[in-house]
């Protein structure tokens, strides 16, 4: 194995006993290790090869005390404490590095637990593989884990120490800024549970594409591509929202826009005290002042509300409790109740101290999105609430006195099952009037289990892009499947948003096969994207030159909202260095494996390792059946399919790994593998299809049936008598057949493809 220059080491800090990262690769898709993204690090442990963990005094004690949660790592023993047992018995640094990296990610809030540590043929050189949902975050975790492991070894420290909390704080900061927020994550998780693929469209932020190509949909937190700009604009304008709701008979509080503090008092007198003052286009409850009854309070609230919006609204105060109802696709899917927040005086502490001791000490409160309750910070609204009771934030309430801090705190108490059906229908009507597919309806009512109108309750706001955390992680009550509701709205009837994806790999001929399959799909009427080593194509139009058989090019195709089918060439290096750009495919093709072409680079040294890389394409062939609206409405495919060269014993062995159908191709119709494959039987590869040639005629074999497709001499005559590498054509024919294309279309497609070969010289390369 050739060893590149180390990309990360710090020998000055650790002497010669060090963990050096020679190379780190991000495999952003199914790969030789697993179906999910991983970080693969080549690590040189040098002298540490001679220091298994049981030979290092105090190592077990330090590591287990710094990371006690490692007790949950089962490791090869398959039981709690299994990994720590391995530490006591003796294991090597890269195995420890793997587990510590994963645990730091878990403790910081990043899911994922896949890990591997494997020796190479070079002494002291290992590969460490860990789950990596975000490359930068996992890289950071890997570096931090390296420092923790070396510190725990204690070779260069009299009293080894490591600040685990500081390391976790660094990772949490990265997760907060780089990873998905909880609202978006719950939708993505629901989509994944439905086997709907997703693509993150930005490295930061929450813009996500669910589904592929023409079937893809966009989400951005709790907004979708069905959320119109008009509806959002209406929802931001509270006065306009109220006027539209009022016109449709939805109860809303009376009120109007005011121009200055004096006008606010005049409006309050006209409406009737008490009143609410709030910004007309604010959000998150900022600048909202409730139950104001005096001119001084009203005039003082005006400038504070104006700072949070462009206009100020005065409206009638509705007595009761504030509730948030989440409407998705015209249906109530979750509801929560706000709660009044109090402190109780002790006769010694002021209100600021009581807030910290009695409220902010609650572990459910915090600044991050994972906390269901916010920390209380004294602002103008809280000062006004305190003043209404005769206090300031420095006041010391008498012992036992209850002081209100927030009239309506976080909506964190689930009351979904208590909402009266008539109130739920009214909230759904409000969302429909504004035009929102997803809406947070704020209403005030004394008893949510009774109809709104019976209690003189009212809808006070309609919100676009509502927060979902209160429903995903309520402080009290059970979580609600809001992500699932949004996904079902976007993808009804169990639609998975998947276009036909065809992947082609092998040692030779893969560009030609990929172009042939793309040509067949285009001829069938599908808008087809092709990423191959000759370029990037949409139908027959080349939109990018150079080698596009890579992850970024494939991603461009899957993001294209016009693409109805996609074909990807996946060379050996792409599989090894990047992984696949898709999680599953309808058809996977492997032409042939030639180990002599692939040994040497990236630490691949044996035929078994080469086989493991190529099998990735077969591993992701979809087992899912059902009606395919791809080529013809009547086409029914029971499974995905792998198209394999029956002349290659390694590919015959690979067939047993496929969860879908196997379609073999071979130029030898008498091959024993084909004979066995065609026979009726109970095995996974029996009674299936094959493509071959007999007496110059391409045949589609389906069990005992044989369907003539076209004679090779006729094909050559109609395409200029050019020589044709038959095995390449058979692979493409097998893929077209698996996709439900008719024999007539495949026949025409072969002729058309070969007539244009002056643009595709690779057809002459051999398998």
Residue pairs with C-beta under 8 A, 6 or more apart in sequence:
1 120
1 121
1 122
1 125
1 603
1 605
2 600
2 601
3 22
3 42
3 44
3 122
3 125
4 22
4 23
4 42
5 22
6 20
6 21
6 22
6 44
7 21
7 22
7 23
7 24
8 20
8 21
8 24
8 143
8 146
9 18
9 19
9 20
9 21
10 18
11 18
11 20
13 150
13 156
14 150
14 155
14 156
15 155
15 156
16 46
16 47
17 46
17 47
17 48
17 51
17 150
17 153
17 155
17 156
18 45
18 46
18 48
18 150
19 43
19 44
19 45
19 48
19 93
19 94
19 97
19 146
19 149
19 150
20 43
20 44
20 45
20 46
21 41
21 42
21 43
21 142
21 146
22 42
22 43
22 44
22 125
23 41
23 42
24 39
24 40
24 41
24 42
24 139
24 142
25 39
25 40
25 41
25 577
26 37
26 38
26 39
26 40
26 132
26 135
27 33
27 37
27 38
27 39
27 40
27 577
27 578
27 579
28 37
28 135
28 551
28 578
28 579
28 581
29 37
29 551
29 578
29 579
29 580
29 581
29 582
29 583
30 36
30 579
30 580
30 582
30 583
30 616
30 619
30 620
31 38
31 575
31 576
31 579
31 580
31 616
32 575
32 576
32 609
32 612
32 613
32 615
32 616
33 40
33 114
33 116
33 129
34 114
34 129
34 131
35 583
35 619
35 620
36 112
36 114
36 131
36 133
37 131
37 132
37 133
37 135
37 579
38 114
38 129
38 130
38 131
38 132
38 579
39 129
39 130
39 132
39 135
39 138
39 139
39 142
40 127
40 128
40 129
41 127
41 128
41 129
41 142
42 120
42 125
42 126
42 127
42 603
43 94
43 97
43 125
43 126
43 127
43 128
44 124
44 125
45 92
45 93
45 94
45 124
45 125
45 126
46 124
48 92
48 93
48 124
48 153
49 92
49 123
49 124
51 93
51 153
52 90
52 91
52 92
53 59
53 60
53 86
53 87
53 88
53 90
53 91
53 92
53 93
53 96
54 60
54 87
54 88
54 89
54 90
55 90
56 153
56 154
57 154
58 154
58 160
59 87
59 152
59 153
59 154
60 84
60 87
60 88
62 151
62 152
62 154
62 160
62 162
63 70
63 87
63 96
63 100
63 148
63 149
63 152
64 70
64 71
64 84
64 87
66 148
66 152
66 162
66 164
67 100
67 103
67 104
67 107
67 148
67 164
69 103
69 106
69 107
70 83
70 84
70 99
70 100
70 103
71 80
71 81
71 84
72 80
73 82
73 83
73 84
73 99
73 102
73 103
74 80
74 81
74 82
74 83
75 82
75 83
75 85
75 86
75 99
76 82
76 86
77 85
77 86
83 99
86 95
87 96
92 117
92 126
93 149
94 117
94 126
94 127
94 128
95 117
96 149
97 117
97 128
97 142
97 145
97 146
97 149
98 115
98 116
98 117
98 128
98 129
98 130
99 115
100 145
100 148
100 149
101 115
101 128
101 130
101 138
101 141
101 142
101 145
102 112
102 113
102 114
102 115
102 130
102 131
104 141
104 144
104 145
104 148
104 167
104 168
104 171
105 112
105 130
105 131
105 137
105 138
105 141
105 171
106 112
106 113
107 168
108 141
108 168
108 171
108 172
108 175
109 172
109 175
109 370
110 133
110 134
110 137
110 138
110 141
110 171
110 175
110 179
111 133
112 130
112 131
112 132
112 133
113 131
114 129
114 130
114 131
115 128
115 129
115 130
115 131
116 127
116 128
116 129
117 126
117 127
117 128
117 129
118 126
118 127
118 129
119 125
119 126
120 126
120 127
120 603
120 605
121 605
125 603
127 603
128 142
130 138
130 141
130 142
131 138
132 138
133 179
134 175
134 178
134 179
136 174
136 178
137 171
137 174
137 175
137 178
137 179
140 170
140 171
140 174
141 171
144 167
144 170
144 171
147 162
147 167
148 162
148 164
148 167
151 157
151 160
151 161
151 162
152 160
152 162
153 160
154 160
172 368
176 368
176 369
177 204
178 203
178 204
179 185
180 188
180 200
180 206
180 208
181 206
181 221
181 369
182 369
182 370
182 468
182 469
182 472
182 473
183 206
183 221
183 222
183 369
183 467
183 468
183 469
183 472
184 206
184 208
184 219
184 220
184 221
186 468
186 472
186 482
186 483
187 208
187 210
187 219
187 222
187 468
187 483
187 486
187 487
188 198
188 208
188 210
188 483
189 483
190 481
190 483
190 484
190 486
190 487
191 197
191 198
191 210
191 483
191 487
191 491
192 198
193 484
194 487
194 491
194 494
194 496
195 496
195 584
195 624
196 210
196 211
196 487
196 491
196 496
196 497
196 498
197 210
197 211
197 212
197 496
197 497
197 498
197 582
197 583
197 584
198 208
198 209
198 210
198 211
199 208
199 209
199 216
199 555
199 558
199 559
200 207
200 208
201 207
201 208
201 209
201 218
201 559
205 220
206 219
206 220
206 221
207 218
207 219
207 220
208 218
208 219
208 220
209 216
209 217
209 218
209 559
210 216
210 217
210 218
210 219
210 487
210 490
210 491
210 497
211 217
211 491
211 496
211 497
211 498
212 497
212 498
212 499
212 501
212 558
212 563
212 566
212 582
213 499
213 529
213 557
213 558
213 559
213 560
213 561
213 562
213 563
213 564
213 565
213 566
214 499
214 527
214 561
214 562
214 563
214 564
215 495
215 497
215 498
215 499
216 497
216 558
216 559
216 561
217 224
217 225
217 490
217 491
217 497
218 224
218 225
219 225
219 486
219 490
220 465
221 465
221 467
221 468
222 438
222 440
222 465
222 466
222 467
222 468
222 486
223 232
223 438
223 464
223 465
224 437
224 438
224 486
224 489
224 490
226 437
226 489
226 490
227 436
227 437
227 438
227 464
227 465
228 435
230 435
231 434
231 435
231 436
231 464
232 436
232 464
232 465
234 240
234 241
234 244
234 434
234 435
235 241
235 434
235 436
235 439
235 462
235 463
235 464
236 281
236 283
236 464
237 280
237 281
238 278
238 280
238 281
238 313
238 461
239 255
239 256
239 257
239 280
239 311
239 313
241 434
241 461
241 462
242 252
242 253
242 255
242 315
244 433
244 434
245 252
245 430
245 433
245 434
245 459
245 462
246 252
248 429
248 433
250 426
250 429
250 430
250 433
250 459
251 426
251 452
251 453
251 456
251 457
251 458
251 459
252 458
252 459
252 460
253 276
253 315
253 316
253 317
253 318
253 458
253 460
254 271
254 315
254 316
255 267
255 271
255 275
255 276
255 313
255 314
255 315
255 316
256 267
256 313
256 314
256 315
257 280
257 311
257 312
257 313
258 264
258 266
258 267
258 302
258 312
258 313
258 314
260 302
261 298
261 299
261 300
261 302
261 303
262 299
264 277
264 298
264 299
264 301
264 302
264 312
264 314
265 295
265 298
265 299
267 275
267 314
268 275
268 292
268 295
268 298
268 314
271 314
271 315
271 316
272 316
273 292
273 293
273 317
274 291
274 292
274 293
274 317
275 292
275 298
275 314
275 315
275 316
275 317
276 288
276 289
276 290
276 291
276 292
276 314
276 315
276 316
276 317
276 460
277 288
277 289
277 292
277 298
277 301
277 302
277 305
277 312
277 313
277 314
278 287
278 288
278 289
278 305
278 309
278 312
278 313
278 315
279 286
279 287
279 288
279 305
279 306
279 308
279 309
279 310
279 311
279 312
279 313
280 309
280 310
280 311
280 312
280 313
281 309
281 310
281 311
282 288
282 305
282 308
282 309
283 463
285 408
286 308
287 304
287 305
287 306
287 307
287 308
287 309
287 381
288 305
288 381
289 297
289 301
289 304
289 305
289 381
289 384
290 317
290 407
290 408
291 317
291 388
291 407
292 298
292 301
292 317
292 384
297 384
297 387
297 388
298 314
300 384
301 384
302 312
304 380
304 381
304 384
305 312
305 313
306 312
315 460
318 444
318 445
318 456
318 457
318 458
318 460
319 444
319 446
320 444
320 445
320 446
320 455
320 457
321 337
321 338
321 408
321 444
321 445
321 446
321 448
322 337
322 338
322 408
322 411
322 442
322 443
322 444
322 460
323 335
323 336
323 337
323 338
323 411
323 415
323 442
323 443
323 444
323 445
323 448
324 335
324 336
324 337
324 338
324 411
324 440
324 441
324 442
324 466
324 470
325 332
325 334
325 335
325 419
325 423
325 424
325 427
325 440
325 441
325 443
326 332
326 333
326 334
326 335
326 438
326 439
326 440
326 441
326 466
326 468
326 471
326 480
326 482
327 333
327 427
327 428
327 430
327 431
327 436
327 438
327 439
327 440
327 441
328 437
328 438
328 482
328 485
328 486
328 489
329 437
329 438
329 485
329 488
329 489
330 428
330 431
330 432
331 428
331 485
332 416
332 419
332 424
332 427
332 428
333 416
333 471
333 480
333 481
333 482
333 485
334 414
334 416
334 471
334 480
334 482
335 414
335 415
335 416
335 418
335 419
335 448
336 411
336 412
336 413
336 414
336 415
336 416
336 470
336 471
336 474
336 477
337 411
337 413
337 415
337 448
338 408
338 409
338 410
338 411
338 413
339 408
339 409
339 410
339 412
339 413
340 404
340 406
340 407
340 408
340 409
341 359
341 376
341 404
341 405
341 406
341 409
342 402
342 403
342 404
342 405
343 351
343 354
343 355
343 358
343 359
343 397
343 402
343 403
343 405
344 354
344 358
344 397
344 400
344 401
344 402
344 403
345 354
345 396
345 397
345 398
345 399
345 400
345 401
345 402
345 403
346 354
346 399
347 396
347 397
347 398
347 399
348 396
349 357
349 396
350 393
350 394
350 395
350 396
351 386
351 391
351 392
351 393
351 394
351 395
351 396
351 397
351 403
351 405
352 378
352 393
352 394
354 397
354 403
355 376
355 378
355 405
359 365
359 376
359 405
360 375
360 376
362 373
364 371
364 372
364 373
364 412
364 475
365 371
365 373
365 374
365 375
365 376
366 373
366 374
366 375
367 374
367 375
369 469
370 469
370 473
372 410
372 412
372 469
372 470
372 473
372 474
372 475
373 409
373 410
373 412
373 475
374 410
376 382
376 405
376 406
378 393
381 406
382 393
382 405
382 406
383 392
383 393
385 404
385 405
385 406
385 407
386 392
386 393
386 395
386 403
386 405
389 403
389 404
391 397
391 403
397 403
410 470
410 475
411 470
412 470
412 474
412 475
412 476
413 474
413 475
413 476
413 477
414 471
414 474
414 476
414 477
414 478
414 479
414 480
415 448
415 477
416 471
416 477
416 480
418 448
418 449
419 448
419 449
420 448
420 449
420 450
420 451
420 452
422 451
422 452
422 453
423 443
423 445
423 448
423 451
423 452
426 452
426 459
427 441
427 443
427 459
430 439
430 441
430 459
430 462
431 437
431 439
431 441
431 462
434 462
434 464
436 462
436 464
437 489
438 464
438 465
438 466
438 486
438 489
439 462
439 463
439 464
439 466
440 461
440 462
440 463
440 466
440 467
441 459
441 461
441 462
441 463
442 459
442 460
442 461
442 462
442 463
443 452
443 457
443 458
443 459
443 460
444 457
444 458
444 460
445 452
445 455
445 457
446 455
446 457
447 455
452 458
452 459
468 482
468 483
471 479
471 480
471 482
472 479
472 480
472 482
472 483
473 479
491 497
496 624
498 584
498 586
499 563
499 564
499 565
499 566
499 630
500 521
500 526
500 564
500 565
500 566
500 586
500 587
500 628
500 630
500 739
501 565
501 566
501 567
501 568
501 582
501 584
501 585
501 586
501 587
502 514
502 517
502 521
502 565
502 566
502 567
502 568
502 585
502 586
502 587
502 588
502 589
502 735
502 739
503 567
503 568
503 570
503 580
503 582
503 585
503 587
503 588
503 589
503 617
503 620
504 510
504 513
504 514
504 517
504 567
504 568
504 569
504 570
504 588
504 589
504 591
504 617
505 569
505 570
505 571
505 572
505 575
505 588
505 589
505 590
505 591
505 614
505 617
506 513
506 589
506 590
506 591
506 592
506 593
506 614
506 645
507 572
507 591
507 592
507 593
507 594
507 597
507 598
508 591
508 592
508 594
508 597
508 765
508 766
508 767
509 591
509 592
509 725
509 727
509 728
509 731
509 762
509 765
509 766
509 767
510 532
510 569
510 570
510 571
510 589
510 591
511 532
511 533
511 534
511 549
511 569
511 762
512 725
512 728
512 732
512 760
512 762
512 763
512 765
513 589
513 591
513 728
513 731
513 732
513 735
514 530
514 532
514 567
514 568
514 569
515 530
515 532
515 534
515 753
515 760
515 762
516 728
516 729
516 731
516 732
516 749
516 750
516 753
517 567
517 587
517 589
517 732
517 735
517 736
518 528
518 529
518 530
518 537
518 567
519 540
519 749
519 752
519 753
520 732
520 735
520 736
520 739
520 741
520 745
520 746
520 749
520 753
521 528
521 565
521 567
521 739
522 528
522 539
522 540
523 745
523 748
523 749
523 752
524 630
524 631
524 741
524 745
525 631
526 564
526 565
526 630
526 631
527 538
527 539
527 562
527 563
527 564
527 565
528 537
528 538
528 539
528 563
528 564
528 565
528 566
528 567
529 536
529 537
529 538
529 556
529 557
529 558
529 560
529 563
529 565
529 566
529 567
530 536
530 537
530 538
530 557
530 566
530 567
530 568
531 537
531 548
531 549
531 550
531 553
531 554
531 556
531 557
531 566
531 567
531 568
531 569
532 548
532 549
532 567
532 568
532 569
533 547
533 548
533 549
533 569
533 571
534 548
534 760
534 762
535 542
535 543
535 544
535 545
535 546
535 548
536 542
536 543
536 544
536 548
536 553
536 556
536 557
537 543
538 560
538 562
538 563
544 553
549 568
549 569
549 570
549 571
549 574
550 574
550 578
551 574
551 578
551 579
551 581
554 566
554 568
554 581
554 582
555 581
557 563
557 566
557 568
558 566
558 581
558 582
564 630
565 630
566 582
568 580
568 581
568 582
570 580
570 617
572 597
572 598
572 610
572 613
572 614
573 601
573 602
575 613
575 614
575 616
575 617
576 602
576 604
576 613
577 602
579 616
580 616
580 617
580 620
582 620
583 620
584 620
584 621
584 622
584 624
584 640
585 617
585 620
585 621
585 622
585 640
586 621
586 622
586 628
586 637
586 640
586 641
586 738
586 739
587 621
587 640
587 641
587 642
587 643
587 735
587 738
587 739
588 617
588 618
588 620
588 621
588 640
588 641
588 642
588 643
588 658
589 617
589 642
589 643
589 644
589 731
589 734
589 735
590 614
590 617
590 618
590 642
590 643
590 644
590 645
590 651
590 654
591 645
591 727
591 728
591 731
591 767
592 645
592 647
592 648
592 651
592 767
593 610
593 611
593 614
593 648
593 650
593 651
595 607
595 610
598 604
598 610
598 613
599 605
599 606
599 610
604 610
604 613
607 650
611 650
611 653
611 654
614 654
615 654
615 657
617 642
618 642
618 644
618 654
618 655
618 657
618 658
619 657
619 658
621 640
621 641
621 642
621 658
621 659
621 660
622 639
622 640
622 659
622 660
623 639
623 640
623 659
623 660
624 639
624 640
625 636
625 637
625 638
625 639
626 636
626 637
627 633
627 635
627 636
628 635
628 636
628 637
628 739
628 740
630 739
630 740
631 739
631 740
631 741
631 742
631 745
632 740
632 742
635 740
636 740
637 738
637 739
637 740
638 661
639 659
639 660
639 661
640 659
640 660
640 661
640 738
641 660
641 661
641 662
641 663
641 734
641 735
641 738
642 654
642 655
642 658
642 660
642 661
642 662
642 663
643 663
643 664
643 665
643 731
643 734
643 735
643 738
644 651
644 652
644 654
644 655
644 662
644 663
644 664
644 665
645 651
645 664
645 665
645 666
645 727
645 731
645 767
646 652
646 664
646 665
646 666
646 668
646 671
646 673
646 674
646 677
646 690
647 666
647 667
647 668
647 671
647 727
652 673
655 662
655 664
655 684
655 685
656 684
656 685
658 684
661 688
661 689
661 738
662 677
662 684
662 685
662 688
663 688
663 689
663 690
663 691
663 734
663 737
663 738
664 673
664 674
664 677
664 688
664 689
664 690
664 691
664 734
665 690
665 691
665 692
665 727
665 730
665 731
665 733
665 734
666 673
666 674
666 690
666 691
666 692
666 727
666 730
667 692
667 693
667 726
667 727
667 730
668 674
668 692
669 692
669 693
669 694
669 699
671 692
674 690
674 692
674 701
676 685
676 686
677 685
677 686
677 688
677 690
678 687
678 688
678 690
678 701
678 703
678 704
679 686
679 687
680 686
680 687
680 703
680 704
681 687
687 703
688 703
689 700
689 701
689 702
689 703
689 734
689 737
690 701
690 734
691 698
691 699
691 700
691 701
691 730
691 731
691 733
691 734
691 737
692 698
692 699
692 701
692 730
693 699
693 712
693 726
693 730
696 711
696 712
696 713
697 708
697 709
697 710
697 711
697 712
698 708
698 709
698 710
698 711
698 712
698 726
698 729
698 730
698 733
699 706
699 707
699 708
699 709
700 706
700 707
700 708
700 709
700 733
700 737
700 743
701 707
707 743
709 733
709 743
709 746
709 747
710 747
710 750
710 751
712 724
712 726
715 724
715 750
715 751
715 754
716 722
716 723
716 724
718 751
718 755
719 751
719 754
719 755
719 757
720 755
722 754
722 757
723 764
724 754
724 763
725 763
725 764
725 765
725 766
725 767
727 767
728 763
728 765
728 767
729 750
732 750
732 753
733 746
733 750
736 745
736 746
736 749
737 743
737 746
741 749
753 760
754 763
757 763
